[in-house]
């Protein structure tokens, strides 16, 4: 039995990771600012090998009580996500990524604890040369555009992670996720928001032309890649893209969700552009495509769930959880 800490373990990706860890018999402590008590599909308390400690990763003393000498691995997922958060509260976005990550690394260094840091495709910014490999350049916009606060803070966190490895030999691994979707996701993202609206009988909304492309990755596949990275000695000191390499435009993804949901009263709609919604403090990325061959080669990771099957599973889960459809979508 491994002793694991997961920061942000009640979040979307974190909760799926915790479930997998508990199911394989690990002892898991979730450190998060609050429990998710609304989602009845999260049943961590039923596991004898589960512990929850409430706290904020920017609070070093609180985290110090969690990352102790007996911890084998820390999965650091705590972050502030969502376009609305980047624009409305960019300082909190930066604090959680930078201060929180520094706190985790300092405590991990104290005990020589393995750290797996979950990063994001946002780090690449708007580099036009796709597909993006792990060592490709970052191309980001002005610091006056709040949208880049998340990208920049995650990149700074990655710098700290690798600095701790290069300077002190701390065993670290970074995984960058690409447009992860699935059950439990807050209905503020393109897939979850579209499904939420469709099942409530509302037309889904698309920004701008709807021709922006993404490579959608089902959450189970993202978790598999994360666990493979954590369990691999070859992954120490390395960075891996974890994402589908199949490029899909937003409109096609939404139309596929409508087809699978079989709700005839709705149709995909282009309702507003990003400037109208968020103003000049936001800038969209037209394409986001990973090169995930390193994860395939080094970790043996592969995509198991295609977009159609992933949407079907997500829609089935949403229909089975009426509380979710009652949530207010962003």
N, C-alpha and C positions, 0 to 999 in steps of 0.2 A: 504494500500500500504506500503510494507516494503522498507526501504532504504538500498540498498546493494552495496558493493564494491567488484569487482572481479579483483584480480591481475592476469595478464596473460590471460585476457579475450578474446584476439584475437588468442590465441593458439588453438590447435585441441580440447582438452576437454573443455577448457574455453569457446570457442565460442558456443559449444552446450549447456553448462550450461547457458550462458547469454541469448540465445534464449529462453530456458525454463522459465527463470526468467521474461523476458520481456513479454512473452506470458501469464503468469499468473498475470501480472499487477504490478509487482514490479518496483520500481525506481532503475535503475542500472547504476552505474558508473564503467566503465572499466579503469583500470590503467595498461598500457602496454607500452613497449618501442616504439611501432609503431602500426599503423592501418594495418590490412590486407585489402588492397584495390584491390587485384587481384581476390580474391574469390567472385564472384558475388552472391553466395548463402548466404553470410553474409550481411544482410540488417539492421543492428542495427540503422543506422541513420534515418530510416523511423519511428522509435518509438519515440513519444514525451517524454517518460519516460527514455530515454537513454542519457548518457553523456560519453564522452571519454576525459581522461586526459593522456597526454603522459608523461612517466617518467620511471625511473629505481628503482626497489625496494631497491637497495643498497643505494639510495639517500634519507636519512631520511627527509630532508626538503621538497623534492618533494612529498613524501608520506604523510607528515604532512598536506598538503593542501587537501588531499583526505579523509583520515580517520578522521572524525570530530565527534562532539558530536551527530549529528543527524543520524549517521549510525547505523543500527540495527545489521547487520551481515557482516563480511568480509570473502569471500571465497578466500583463498590464494593458487593460482595455479601457480604463476610465478616460473619458473625453467628452467634450461638448460637441454634438453633431447636429446638423440641420442648417440649411441656408438662412432661415429666419434667425437662428442664434448667431451666425457669423455676422449678420448685419446689425442685429439689435444689441448684442453684448459681446463684441469682439475681445474685450479685455478678459472676460471670464474664459473665453475659448483659449486664449494664450496662457493664462495662469494655470489652468488645469493641465494643458499639454506640457508646458515647460517646467513649472514648479513641481507639479505632480510627478512627472517623470524623473526629475532630479532627486526627489525624495525617495522614490522607489529604488533608484540606482544606488544612492548612498547607503541605504539599508541592505540591499543585496550585496554590495561590496563588503560590508561589515562581516558577512557570513559566507561569502563566496557562492551565493545562490544564483542558480540559472534564471535568466530573465528572457521572456518572450514578449516582445513589444509589437502590438498591432498598429500598423500605420495605414496609409490610405493612398489610393491613386491620385488624390488631390495634390500630392507632393510634386508630381510632374508638371502641374500647372497647365499651361496651354502650349506645350511643346508640340509643334505641328508634325514632327517626324515620328509617326507611329508605324509599327507597334513600339511601345516603350519597353526597353530593357532596363534591368535594375540599376545600371550605372549610367543611364542616359541623363542629359542635362535637364535641369529644372528651368522652366520659362514661366515666370509669373508677372503679374501686373503691378501697378502702383500701390504703395503702402497707403494711399488715400482710398483705395478700393477695399472696403472691409471684407469682401468675399475671400481675400487672400490670407486672412488672419489664420484660418484653419490650416491651410496648406503650409504656410511658413512656420507655424508653431509645431506642427507635426515633423517638419523637416529639421527644425532645431532639436526636437526631442531625439530624432534619429542620430543627429550629430553627437549628442550626449551619450547615447547608447553605445555607439561605436568608439567614442573616446574612452569610455570606461573599459571597453574590451582591449583597445590598443595600448592603453596606459597601464592597466592593472590586470589584464588577462581575465576580466570578468566574463563568464560564459553567457553570451547574449545571442539572440536571433531576432531579426525584424521580418515581419510579413506585411506586405502591402495588399489590402483588399481592393477589389474592383466591383463596385455596384452590387453589393450583397443584398439579397432580398429574401423574403420568406415569412413564415408565421411569426407573429409577435412584433413585427416591425411597426414603429410609429407611423400612422398614416399621413406623413408629411413628405414622403419620397415618391418618386414617379410611379413605381409599381404598387406600393402599399396604398398610396393615395388614390390611384386609379381603381384598384380593387374595392377599396372602401366606398368610393362614390358609386361604382357600378352596382354593388350589392345593396346600396341604399336607393337605387333607382335614379341616380343622378348621372348626368353626362360627365365623363372624365375630362379633366382640363389639361391642355398641353401648352407649354411655353413657346412663344415665337412660332416657327414653322412646324415644329414637331419632327424636324429632320435631323436633330442632333443625335449622335449615335453613342451607345454605351455597350459594354460587354457584361451582361447580367450574370451574376454568380449566385446560385442557390446556397442558402446558409449552411446546409449540411456539407457541401463541398468545401466551403470556406473553413469550417471547423476541422474537417479531415486534413486539409493542408496545414492548419495551425498545429495540430497534434503531431503530424509527421515531422514538422520543423522542430518542435519541442523535443521529440524523442530521438532526433538524429544527431550523432556526434559531428557529422559532416556539416550540419547546419550552424554550428557555433561560429560566431563572428560573421555570419552571412545574412544576406537580404534576399527575400524571395517575393516575386509577384504571385499572388494567389487570385486567379481570375480567369473566367472564360475568355477565349480568344475569338469568339464568334460575335461579330459586330452587328448590332441591331438598332435601327432607328426608333426613336421614342414612339412615333405614331404606330409603327408596326407592332411594337410591344403592347401598346394599349389596345389596339384592334384585336390582337390575339387574346388578351384578357377578356374582352367583351365576348368573343366567340366561345371561349371555354365556359364563362359564367352563364352564357345562354340567356341573357337578359335583353329582350328585343326592344325595350323602350329607351335604350341609351345608344349613343354613338359618340365616337371620338370627336373632340371639339378643340379648336384653337381659340382660346378665350382672351388671352392677353399676352403682352410681351414682358420680358424681364424688367425692362426699364419702368414700365407702368407699375409692376408689382413691388420692386425693391429699390427703384431709383438708380442713381449713378454709382451707388456703393456696391453694386453687384455686377459681375461679369460672367457670362456663361462660357462653358468649354464645348466647342462643337463636336469634338471626337475624343474618345477615351478608350484606348485599345492597348492591352498588355501583351508582352511576349512572356509567356509563362513556361517556356521550355526549360529554364533552369530548375524550377520546382519539379517538373516532370523527370528531369535527368538525375538530379541529386537526391530528391526525396521520394521519387516514385509516385508523385501525386498526379491525379488525372481528374478531369471533370466527369462526374457520373450522372448529373441531372441536367437535362437540357431545359431551355426556357419554357417550352410547352408543358413539360411535366412539372417543373417548379411552380409555374403559375397555377396549374391544376391543384397541386398540394396546398398552396397558399390559399386559394379560393375555398377549398374544402375546409381548411382550418377556420377561416373567417366565418363561414356559414355555421360551423359547429360552436362558435364562440360569440353569441349575440351581444355580449357586453362590448366586444371590440367594435361592432358596427354602430354602437351607440356613442363611441368616442368621437370627440370633435376633431375633424381633420384640419390640418393646417392650410 
